[in-house]
Each structure stands twice: as structure tokens, then as C-alpha cells.
Amino acid sequence: MSNTSPESKTQESKPQAIGWSREQMAQRCAQDIEDGSYVNLGIGIPEKVAQYVPAGREVIYHTENGLLGMGTEPSAEELDPDLINAGKKPVTAIPGAAYFHHGDSFSMIRGKHIDVCVLGAMQVSEKGDLANWSTGAPDAIPAVGGAMDLVAGVKTIYIITQHTTKTGAAKILPQCSFPLTGKGVVNRIYSDLCVIDVTDDGLLLTELAPEVSFDYVQARTDVTLINAVK
């Protein structure tokens, strides 16, 4: 008779996590944002990027609801229920931050005054098309927010996403099957497995997460990748 407890069996059968965690994905993305950049962060994993600005580097964060100079997540003592980001989550404001009307905020976006935007994705195509607001299903709840304005007006678009869906389906595809947010707008993809640049020659894999092989990533991608990791 086995002395193994049900809890031990559950722990033994649980697959070991492979690749970067959500926090590590955000930290990796933050490393590529240049000093002095004006940056907008999407809802979800992209919001975590603000926690990982490299030491000695200043990044000014913008949020669509009217704040330029968004700081990190507040402590219990700093929490102000009236100070939130576009995802309705509490934030802080750095010294010198500015508050303004929602319309002025979108004028900054549409006027191409924001350098980098970090967004999540449902699907990304090999040409850099982005789908991140609806599956197109009849019962889907559309949630485009400011994403269409952001991909049209911001100079550089970074995507942070799990490499596959919860069921293991590829999210990087020859063409997006979901309604598009923007066509040919994505510059770089940060997944839990790797970093991929969108180039004229195709999708260039430039970095692998620890213990992840190129073949492992390729098997989970519906597009032929160019391997720049030697």
C-alpha cells in the first residue's frame, strides 16, 4: 500500500512551468524601453511593466484616462481610490505628473506623441497584424477600449502574451482569424517562451527563455520562424 498522500500525488503530477513567468515577461519588455520614452501600457500583463524600469532610466507612463506620469502600484498608505489607470486599478503619480481631459489624452496618442505602447494579444499574424479586442463570436463582449487609437498613433508597439492559448492553440499565426485591432502594427512580441521581432523578412526569434529550445517554440507557432539565436 502506498504511503503517498493525495497532495503529494497532485504535486508530482503537476507539469513543471516552462519559460518566463508573467513578471519576468514584463521585466524583459521593460529592458527594451529607452530612457526618456513616453509609454502607454495596456491592461493585464503589460501593466506590470511599470514595476520594472531599469535603475537609472526614466520612463514616463501615460494612461488614456488622463494622466501623464503614472507611477508604480500604491502601498496601503499611498492608496487613493480616485487615482486609477485605464484598467481601473489604483496607481500613483510621480513628481511633475500632469492630469488632463480624456480627449486631450487621445490627442496625445493620435498626434504620435507616445513613443511605445505595450499591449496584450489574442492573436498576432506573421505580418504584424494584431487582434486583441474580440473573438468575433456572437456572444463575445467587445472590449476595444483605446487599442485601435494606440496601434494607429503610437510609434512602436510591443506585445506581451502567452505563446499559446490555455488549450495549447497557437496565437502567432499566418493570418488572424479574429477581428483586427490594427494591420501591420506590431514591432516585437514578448511571450513566455521567447522574444520575436516582426521584420520584412518574417518573424525573427531573437531570444529564448531559459531551458526553452527553438524547436519547442516552433512546434507551438503556426508560422515558420527565423532563428537568430545561435
Backbone as a ProteinNet text record, in pm:
[ID]
protein_1_A
[PRIMARY]
MSNTSPESKTQESKPQAIGWSREQMAQRCAQDIEDGSYVNLGIGIPEKVAQYVPAGREVIYHTENGLLGMGTEPSAEELDPDLINAGKKPVTAIPGAAYFHHGDSFSMIRGKHIDVCVLGAMQVSEKGDLANWSTGAPDAIPAVGGAMDLVAGVKTIYIITQHTTKTGAAKILPQCSFPLTGKGVVNRIYSDLCVIDVTDDGLLLTELAPEVSFDYVQARTDVTLINAVK
[TERTIARY]
84.8	0	88	58.1	140.4	113.8	221.5	209.8	202.5	195.7	192.2	56.8	57.6	-66.8	-126.9	-259.1	-321.5	-256.2	-212.5	-148.8	-16.6	58.7	187.2	166.9	62.3	34.3	-0.1	-78	-115.1	7.9	99	220.2	310.7	316.4	401.1	348.5	214.2	154.5	145.5	160.4	151.2	271.5	248.7	361.7	445	574.9	665.2	652.8	648.2	635.8	759.2	735.5	843.7	839.6	956.3	963.3	951.7	925	916.1	779.7	778.5	653.3	600.7	482.1	425.7	513.7	563.7	650.4	780.4	835.9	959.9	938.8	822.1	790.3	785.7	720.3	711.4	849	930.1	1065.1	1150.4	1137.6	1215.2	1175.8	1047.1	999.6	1051	1049	1092.3	1237.6	1318.8	1459.7	1478.4	1380.7	1393.8	1332.5	1277.6	1219.3	1326.8	1354.5	1466.2	1440.5	1548.6	1543.4	1472.8	1381.9	1311.4	1188.9	1151.7	1036.3	904.6	806.5	668.9	596.3	538	490.7	347.7	266.8	132	127.3	67.1	59.5	-84.4	-105.2	-237	-274.6	-394.6	-447.1	-391.7	-369.2	-320.8	-170.7	-102.5	41.6	115.7	78.5	150.5	156.7	54.5	54.7	174.2	223.1	333.3	465.7	475.1	599.6	643.9	547.4	579.6	657.8	651.2	720.8	869.4	911.2	1044.5	1130.7	1114.2	1200.3	1344	1439.4	1578.6	1633.2	1720	1780.1	1851.4	1832.8	1897.5	1826.6	1712.8	1638.5	1504	1469.7	1341.5	1246.5	1130.8	1025.6	899.3	833.8	713.1	592.3	509	394.6	267.9	196.7	73.6	-42.5	-155.7	-274.9	-390.8	-473	-573.5	-673.5	-697.3	-798.5	-749.2	-624.9	-584.5	-474.2	-369.2	-254.6	-125.4	-34.4	99.9	196.1	264.7	349.7	295.5	240.4	188.2	302.5	286.4	389.7	357.3	418.9	402.2	273	245.4	129	143.5	37.2	49.7	55.4	121.9	116.1	-17.2	-47.1	-172.8	-182.4	-67	-66.1	-83	-37.3	-43.3	-175.1	-252.9	-373.1	-471.1	-504.4	-603.7	-709	-831.2	-933.7	-970.1	-936.6	-965.8	-852.7	-741.5	-626.9	-611	-660.6	-660.2	-608.2	-571.5	-530.8	-651.6	-627.9	-737.9	-803.2	-731.7	-788.1	-858.8	-877.5	-946.8	-869.9	-739.3	-656.4	-585.7	-570.3	-504.7	-359.4	-316.6	-178.6	-130.3	-4.7	49.8	87.7	122.5	169.1	307.8	399.1	535.3	538.9	642.6	655.4	655.7	576.1	567	461.1	385.8	280.3	173.4	106.5	3.1	-128.3	-238	-371.8	-442	-522.5	-587.9	-712	-787.7	-913	-886	-982.9	-975.8	-951	-1015.9	-997	-855.1	-796.4	-657.3	-563.6	-599.2	-518.3	-511.7	-626.4	-628	-566.1	-564.2	-491.9	-342.1	-291.1	-150.3	-121.7	-215.6	-198.7	-207.3	-314.3	-337.3	-235.5	-178.4	-76.7	63.1	73.7	200.8	303.2	254.1	342.5	384.5	328.4	363.8	463	574.1	681.4	655.9	606.8	591.3	457.6	392.3	273.6	294.2	262.4	272.2	130.8	93.1	-42.2	-41.3	-155.1	-174.6	-229.5	-243	-290.4	-367.3	-469.8	-536.5	-467.5	-431.9	-362.5	-270	-158.3	-68.1	-33	-35.7	-1.8	145.8	193.2	333.3	367.2	266.6	287.6	274.4	250.1	235.3	94.5	-4.7	-143.8	-176	-260.6	-295.4	-445.5	-484.5	-623.4	-622.6	-684.5	-681.7	-807.3	-917.6	-1034.9	-1161.6	-1167.3	-1286.3	-1253.2	-1321.5	-1306.8	-1398.6	-1491.1	-1585.6	-1704.6	-1706.7	-1818.3	-1944.7	-2063.6	-2188.7	-2209	-2160.3	-2179.7	-2058.9	-1959.8	-1838.7	-1870.3	-1806.7	-1822.6	-1706.1	-1730.8	-1620.2	-1558.2	-1425.6	-1354	-1236.2	-1264.3	-1155.3	-1087.3	-1161.8	-1100.1	-1030.5	-905.5	-829.4	-731.2	-740	-638.3	-622.9	-734	-724.1	-654.1	-682.8	-612.8	-464.5	-434.5	-295.7	-212	-262.8	-182	-168	-263.4	-256.7	-167.9	-157.4	-89.1	44.2	71.7	196.4	308.2	429	540.5	584.9	588.2	636.1	537.3	500	404.7	472.4	476.3	525.9	406.6	412.9	308.9	365	292.3	324	207.8	237.5	130.9	184.3	98.1	132.6	147.3	241.2	269.6	152.8	77.7	-38.1	-159.1	-275.1	-395.8	-393.1	-491.8	-499.9	-515.3	-569.4	-587.6	-469.6	-366.6	-247.5	-248	-351	-357.1	-259.9	-201.7	-106.3	-176.1	-106.2	-156.9	-82	31.1	108	80.7	15.7	-47.7	-12.4	-34.5	-17.6	-111.3	-236.3	-335.4	-421.1	-464.4	-553.9	-694.9	-759.7	-898	-996.9	-949	-1033.5	-1034.9	-1133.3	-1136.3	-1007.6	-954.6	-826.8	-841	-737.6	-719.9	-642.6	-545.7	-464.2	-389.9	-358.3	-292.1	-145.5	-54.3	88.2	141.6	93.2	127.3	228.5	244	327.2	475	559.6	704.2	777	730.3	800.8	701.8	725.7	642.2	725.9	677	738.7	641.6	677.5	592.3	660.4	593.7	654.5	768.9	785.2	888.4	1004.1	979.3	1082.5	1050.4	1144.1	1124.2	1132.3	1034.3	1026.3	1011.9	1094.7	1081.3	1002.6	912.8	839.5	921.3	971.5	1055.4	995.2	1050.9	1005.1	1032.1	1132.2	1167.8	1090.2	1016.3	940.8	960	918	927.3	1062.7	1140.8	1278.7	1285	1314.5	1327.7	1466.5	1471.6	1598.8	1645.9	1554.2	1592.1	1498.6	1554.3	1476.3	1475.6	1364.2	1359.8	1449.5	1499.3	1585.5	1520.7	1601.3	1558	1455.2	1438	1345.3	1425.7	1393.5	1465.3	1388.3	1459.7	1394.7	1287.6	1318.3	1222.4	1095.6	1110.1	994.1	903.1	962.5	884	821	899.7	848.7	728.4	731.4	621.2	491.9	502.3	386.7	354.8	410.1	390.1	345.1	239.1	185.3	251.4	361.2	438	583.1	649.6	790.6	872.9	945.6	1027.2	1169.1	1231.2	1372.5	1452.3	1544.8	1620.7	1745.6	1744.8	1860.9	1941.3	1903.4	1973.4	2068.8	2195.7	2297.9	2374
-120.9	0	125.5	219.1	339.6	434.3	498.4	598.8	740.9	752.1	883.9	949.4	1071.4	1142.7	1195.4	1221.1	1280.1	1411.3	1491.3	1619.1	1597.2	1494.1	1466	1421.9	1338	1292.4	1409.7	1504.5	1623	1703.6	1720.8	1798.1	1727.1	1592.3	1516.4	1519.4	1519.4	1514.2	1650.6	1757.6	1892.1	1920.5	1956.9	1981.5	2100.3	2088.3	2195.7	2312.8	2432.2	2551.4	2567.5	2603.9	2623.7	2768.3	2830.2	2966.1	3072.6	3195.3	3310.2	3318.9	3368.3	3399.3	3532.1	3570.4	3698.7	3815.2	3806.9	3912.9	3919.9	3805.2	3802.1	3853.1	3823.6	3877.5	4029.5	4084	4229.5	4290.6	4225.9	4275.6	4273.3	4167.6	4157.8	4269.1	4296.2	4403.3	4539.3	4562	4690.7	4721.4	4618.9	4639.4	4705	4689.7	4740.5	4879	4934.9	5069.3	5172.2	5260.6	5353.6	5462.5	5512.7	5622.1	5742.5	5802.9	5922.7	5895.9	5768.1	5734.1	5767.1	5804	5819.1	5690.5	5622.9	5485.2	5469.2	5397.4	5360.5	5210.1	5167.1	5025.2	4976.6	4864.6	4804.5	4733.1	4678	4608.9	4466.9	4417.2	4281	4277.8	4182.1	4168.7	4298.3	4371.8	4496.6	4594.7	4595.4	4687.3	4663	4539.7	4503.6	4567.3	4611.7	4668.9	4788.5	4864.9	4985.5	4952.9	4827.9	4790	4761.2	4756.2	4705.1	4800.7	4928.7	5026	5005.3	4980.7	4959	5078	5050.5	5154.4	5257.9	5384.9	5492.8	5533.6	5473.7	5504.2	5567	5675.3	5741.7	5711.2	5658	5632.5	5700.9	5776.3	5849.3	5772.1	5724.4	5642.8	5726	5696.4	5765.3	5666.6	5713.6	5630.2	5706.9	5635.7	5700.7	5786.4	5753.2	5828	5962.5	6002.5	6140	6162.6	6081.2	6100.4	6074.8	6169.6	6152.4	6162.8	6051.7	6044.8	5944.6	5834.8	5729.3	5657	5636.4	5567.4	5421.1	5363.7	5221.8	5196.4	5070.5	5032.6	5089	5145.9	5210.9	5111.6	5153.8	5078.9	5109.2	5043.1	5066.8	5212	5270.3	5408.9	5507.8	5471.2	5560.2	5550.6	5449.7	5421.4	5538.6	5583.9	5688.9	5632.7	5608.6	5546.5	5628.6	5757.1	5842.4	5843.1	5777.2	5777.3	5636.8	5619.3	5488.2	5499	5383.8	5380.7	5345	5323.4	5295.3	5160.8	5073.9	4945.4	4950.5	5070.6	5094.3	5040.1	5025.9	4978.6	5096.5	5094.9	5205.9	5222.9	5347	5378	5494.7	5529.2	5650.5	5746.3	5867.2	5967.3	6014.1	6023.5	6066.6	6218.2	6275.1	6421.3	6481.6	6585.7	6650.1	6592	6493.3	6431.7	6534.7	6509.2	6601.2	6526.2	6592.6	6537.1	6619.7	6553.8	6624.6	6548.9	6613	6558	6433.9	6344.2	6221.9	6253.7	6357.1	6395.9	6441.4	6515.8	6558.4	6438.1	6338.4	6218.6	6148.4	6139.2	6074.1	6161.8	6291.4	6378.5	6350.4	6320.5	6282.6	6153.9	6058.6	5931	5952.3	6016.5	6034.5	6128.5	6215.8	6307.3	6248.2	6119.6	6046	6101.6	6139.5	6189.8	6080.6	5961.5	5849.1	5760.6	5725.7	5651.8	5502.3	5444.5	5298.9	5265.4	5163.7	5108.8	4958.8	4909.4	4766.2	4712.6	4615.8	4561.6	4410	4353.8	4210.3	4170.6	4040.5	3993.8	3863.5	3851.1	3722.3	3648	3724.6	3668.7	3774.7	3728.5	3814.4	3738.8	3808.4	3742.6	3761.9	3685.2	3694.4	3830.4	3905.7	4039.9	4148.8	4108.6	4207.6	4258.5	4190.8	4226.1	4186.7	4264.4	4239.9	4224.4	4120.3	4103.1	4089.8	4185.4	4179.4	4233.8	4245.9	4306.1	4221.7	4121.4	4038.5	3910.4	3802.7	3677.2	3674.6	3768.8	3771.4	3679.8	3606.2	3515.6	3597.1	3540.8	3615.2	3660	3580.3	3615.8	3686.2	3721.2	3787.1	3929.7	3970.1	4107	4190.3	4282.2	4361.1	4451.8	4462.6	4542.8	4613.2	4691.6	4753.5	4864.6	4936.5	5045.6	5143.6	5180	5272.3	5202.1	5069	4992.4	5033	5058.4	5093.7	5227.8	5322.1	5450.8	5432.4	5348.2	5328.3	5266.5	5161	5096.2	5183.9	5276.1	5366.5	5487.7	5528.3	5653.7	5643.8	5530.8	5517.8	5467.6	5517	5489.2	5343.6	5280	5142.4	5061.3	4943.9	4858.1	4728	4705	4580.8	4498.7	4368.6	4277.6	4185.6	4171.6	4070.8	3972.8	3845.3	3745.6	3606.8	3520	3379.2	3328.3	3237.2	3193.7	3116.4	3045.2	2970.3	3001.1	2957.2	2971	2868.4	2874.8	2780.5	2637.2	2620.8	2486.3	2443.3	2528.1	2493.3	2536.2	2609.1	2655.9	2772	2777.9	2884.5	3020.6	3123.3	3260.4	3342	3287.4	3351.7	3273.3	3339.1	3270.6	3335.1	3263	3325.8	3444.8	3428.7	3536.3	3528.4	3643.1	3645.3	3605.8	3522.4	3485.3	3571.3	3641.3	3730.1	3869.6	3953	4090.7	4165.6	4239.7	4307.2	4435.7	4459	4586.7	4681.5	4625.6	4703	4609.4	4659.1	4578.8	4619.6	4525.2	4553.1	4650.2	4640.2	4740	4690.6	4559.1	4504	4506.5	4553.9	4556.7	4440.9	4402.4	4298.1	4224	4094	4007.8	3950	3964.6	3902.5	3795.3	3670.3	3562.9	3498.9	3401.4	3331	3240	3222.4	3133.9	3206	3326.3	3390.1	3535.8	3599.4	3733.8	3723.2	3782.9	3775.2	3915.5	3948.5	4074.8	4050.7	4143.9	4138.1	4216.4	4147	4209.9	4189.7	4260	4243.9	4103.7	4037.5	3902.3	3794.2	3830.1	3732.2	3752.9	3656	3663.8	3612.1	3702.1	3673.2	3646.8	3522.4	3488.1	3529.5	3625.6	3683.4	3637.1	3578.7	3536.2	3426.9	3329.5	3220.9	3231.9	3197.6	3189	3074.1	3078.4	2971.2	2833.4	2736	2596.5	2575.2	2673.1	2659.2	2651.4	2555.8	2538.7	2602.1	2627.8	2682.1	2585.9	2457.7	2358.7	2356.3	2375.5	2378.3	2495.9	2611.4	2729.2	2709.1	2659.1	2641.1	2547.3	2444	2348.1	2411.1	2525.8	2594.3	2723.3	2737.2	2855.9	2811.3	2870.7	2828.7	2899.2	2967.5	3037.4	2989.9	2975.1	2938.8	3056.1	3033	3136.9	3137.2	3253.7	3266.4	3263.5	3172.2	3154.8	3241.8	3345.9	3433.8	3401.8	3295.2	3253.8	3141.6	3167.6	3067.1	3023.6
0	0	0	-87.4	-98.6	17.3	64.2	170.8	115.4	-18.3	-81.4	-59.4	-9.4	17.5	-111.7	-115.2	-234.1	-274.2	-171.5	-201.8	-275.2	-232.9	-296.7	-439.9	-462.2	-598.1	-687.9	-635.3	-713.4	-749.9	-653.7	-679.5	-779.9	-768.6	-859.1	-1001.5	-1016.1	-1149.6	-1216	-1139.6	-1195.1	-1283.7	-1411.8	-1501.2	-1456.8	-1475.2	-1436.1	-1532.6	-1477.2	-1561.1	-1649.1	-1775.2	-1870.9	-1918.1	-1925.3	-1977.4	-1870	-1914.2	-1824.9	-1757.4	-1634.4	-1566.2	-1621	-1579.9	-1624	-1579.2	-1456.8	-1406.8	-1487.2	-1521.5	-1598.8	-1741	-1798.7	-1931.4	-1926.9	-1824.8	-1809.5	-1787.8	-1705.9	-1679.4	-1805.5	-1884.2	-2008.8	-2105.8	-2115.3	-2203	-2156.5	-2025.8	-1970.1	-2005.4	-2020.1	-2053.3	-2189.9	-2279.2	-2415.4	-2434.4	-2329.8	-2340.9	-2307.7	-2401.4	-2389.3	-2285.6	-2230.7	-2135.2	-2196.8	-2120.2	-2166.2	-2251.2	-2267.2	-2351.2	-2281.9	-2364.4	-2318.8	-2356.8	-2257.7	-2276.4	-2226.8	-2305.8	-2264.6	-2243.3	-2133.5	-2100.1	-2107.4	-2177.7	-2186.1	-2057.6	-2055.1	-1937.7	-1931.5	-1810	-1792	-1767.5	-1829.5	-1809.6	-1843.6	-1950.2	-1979.2	-1863.1	-1776.6	-1662.7	-1570.9	-1568.8	-1480.4	-1522.9	-1647	-1698.4	-1614.6	-1564.6	-1486.2	-1359.2	-1313.2	-1190	-1214.2	-1342	-1372.6	-1456.1	-1435.8	-1505.3	-1456.3	-1546.7	-1504.3	-1427	-1331.3	-1248.1	-1334.1	-1301.2	-1374.3	-1501.7	-1529.4	-1651.3	-1615.3	-1683.5	-1660	-1774.7	-1740.5	-1837.9	-1788.5	-1874.6	-1837	-1889	-1796.5	-1834.8	-1850.5	-1958.6	-1995.5	-1983.9	-1934	-1931.5	-1995	-2074.4	-2159.1	-2082.6	-1955.3	-1881.6	-1828.9	-1866.2	-1839.6	-1739.6	-1744.7	-1655.8	-1731.8	-1724.4	-1778.3	-1659.6	-1631.5	-1514	-1413.3	-1465.2	-1377.5	-1308.6	-1178.9	-1103.5	-1082.5	-980.8	-953.4	-874.8	-850.2	-770.8	-629.5	-574.1	-443.2	-327.8	-221.9	-97.2	-30.7	79.7	151.5	197.3	233.8	280.8	165.7	46.7	-69.8	-144.9	-119.6	-198	-199.1	-319.9	-340.3	-435	-390	-474.9	-597.6	-597.7	-712.3	-815.9	-785.3	-875.7	-933.5	-1056.3	-1120.2	-1263.5	-1320	-1460.8	-1547.6	-1677.5	-1769.2	-1741.3	-1670.4	-1631.1	-1497	-1444.4	-1316.8	-1196.9	-1210.4	-1099.6	-1034.4	-902	-832.3	-877	-892.9	-929.8	-844.9	-860.3	-800.5	-912.5	-875.7	-972.1	-929.5	-1026.1	-995.6	-981.2	-918.2	-911.6	-1051.7	-1069.9	-1200.6	-1291.3	-1243.7	-1324.4	-1360.8	-1474.5	-1522	-1542.4	-1507.2	-1527.2	-1634.5	-1716.5	-1827.4	-1871.7	-1958.3	-2009.4	-2094.7	-2093.5	-2173.1	-2321.7	-2372.4	-2512.2	-2541.1	-2447.5	-2463.7	-2461.6	-2380.5	-2372.5	-2507.9	-2574.1	-2705.8	-2813.7	-2792.4	-2886.2	-2880.6	-2761.7	-2748.6	-2826.5	-2816.5	-2887.3	-3037.9	-3082.9	-3226.6	-3289.4	-3207.3	-3258.7	-3259.2	-3227.6	-3231.1	-3131.4	-3014.2	-2909	-2809.7	-2822.9	-2736.4	-2812.2	-2746.4	-2813.8	-2822.6	-2714.1	-2706.1	-2641.4	-2694.2	-2630.9	-2613	-2494.2	-2465.6	-2447.4	-2530.7	-2529.5	-2516.6	-2478.6	-2483.2	-2619.3	-2641.6	-2771.5	-2760.6	-2843.9	-2865.3	-2979.4	-3083.4	-3199.5	-3259.2	-3316.6	-3393.9	-3521.2	-3634.7	-3761.1	-3793	-3890.6	-3931.8	-3992.6	-4034.2	-4089.3	-3983.7	-3858.5	-3752	-3732.2	-3791.6	-3764	-3619.9	-3555.2	-3415.5	-3398.3	-3323.7	-3281.1	-3129.5	-3060.6	-2913.8	-2846.5	-2922.1	-2859	-2865.8	-2953.9	-2965.4	-3040.8	-3003.8	-3078.7	-3200.9	-3207.5	-3318	-3298.9	-3186.9	-3160.1	-3130.7	-3164.2	-3142.2	-2998.1	-2901.3	-2761.3	-2700.5	-2783.7	-2733.1	-2688.6	-2580.1	-2530.9	-2584.1	-2677.3	-2733.5	-2629.6	-2633.6	-2533.8	-2599.4	-2702	-2777.3	-2698.9	-2614.3	-2539.4	-2632.8	-2597.3	-2681.6	-2772.2	-2783.3	-2854.5	-3000.2	-3070.9	-3212.9	-3231.7	-3142.5	-3148.6	-3117.5	-3019.7	-2978.1	-3089.8	-3154.1	-3257.8	-3382.3	-3400.7	-3516.1	-3490	-3361.5	-3332.8	-3262.4	-3195.7	-3120.2	-3212	-3189.6	-3281.2	-3281.2	-3163.1	-3150.7	-3067.9	-3118.2	-3049.2	-3006.6	-2876.2	-2819	-2769.7	-2789.7	-2743.6	-2636.4	-2525.2	-2424.7	-2419.9	-2438.6	-2443.3	-2412.2	-2360.3	-2353	-2496.5	-2519.3	-2656.1	-2717.1	-2633	-2680.1	-2592.1	-2636.2	-2555.6	-2441.9	-2354.4	-2242.9	-2291.6	-2412.6	-2468.1	-2555.2	-2564.3	-2640.3	-2785.7	-2828.6	-2966.8	-2988.7	-3105.7	-3137.6	-3143.1	-3096.1	-3103.3	-3208.2	-3256.3	-3362.4	-3489.9	-3586.1	-3698.4	-3832.5	-3943.7	-4075.5	-4093.9	-4047.6	-4051.5	-3925.9	-3877.8	-3762.2	-3806.6	-3727.7	-3757.2	-3679.7	-3578	-3500.1	-3563.3	-3529.4	-3582.4	-3547.2	-3643.2	-3623.6	-3541	-3461	-3393.1	-3484	-3553.9	-3647.2	-3741.1	-3858	-3960.8	-3973.9	-3957.6	-3971.2	-3868.3	-3745.1	-3643.1	-3539.1	-3523.8	-3417.1	-3456.1	-3364.4	-3386.5	-3318.8	-3199.5	-3124.6	-3035.2	-3018.4	-2934.9	-2822	-2699.4	-2582	-2532.7	-2550	-2498	-2378.4	-2320.1	-2207.8	-2252.5	-2384	-2437	-2505	-2557.1	-2640.2	-2669.6	-2742	-2796.1	-2947.5	-3016	-3162.1	-3219	-3318.1	-3390.9	-3519.6	-3550.7	-3677.2	-3780.2	-3883.2	-3984.8	-4123.1	-4221.2	-4359.6	-4411.8	-4353.7	-4398.5	-4325.2	-4221.7	-4143.6	-3995.5	-3917.2	-3771.6	-3726.5	-3666.9	-3628.1	-3477.8	-3440	-3298.8	-3251.8	-3159.1	-3116.4	-2979.6	-2900.5	-2764.9	-2717.4	-2646.7	-2589.3	-2437.3	-2375.1	-2229.6	-2184.4	-2061	-2011.1	-2025.1	-2066.1	-2079.5	-2189.8	-2278.3	-2390.4	-2519.9	-2605.4	-2731.5	-2846.3	-2954.6	-3074	-3125	-3127.6	-3177.7	-3093.4	-2962.8	-2873.2	-2910	-2935.8	-2974	-3111.2	-3206.1	-3342.1	-3344.8	-3261.2	-3256.8	-3206	-3139.5	-3082.2	-3155.7	-3274.9	-3357.8	-3496.2	-3548.7	-3678.6	-3796	-3768.9	-3872	-3862.3	-3975.9	-3974.9	-3922.4	-3815.1	-3753.3	-3808.6	-3807.8	-3842.7	-3713.8	-3702.6	-3578.2	-3578.7	-3494.3	-3480.9	-3355.4	-3285.6	-3163.8	-3197.8	-3187.8	-3224.9	-3102.3
[MASK]
++++++++++++++++++++++++++++++++++++++++++++++++++++++++++++++++++++++++++++++++++++++++++++++++++++++++++++++++++++++++++++++++++++++++++++++++++++++++++++++++++++++++++++++++++++++++++++++++++++++++++++++++++++++++++++++++++++++

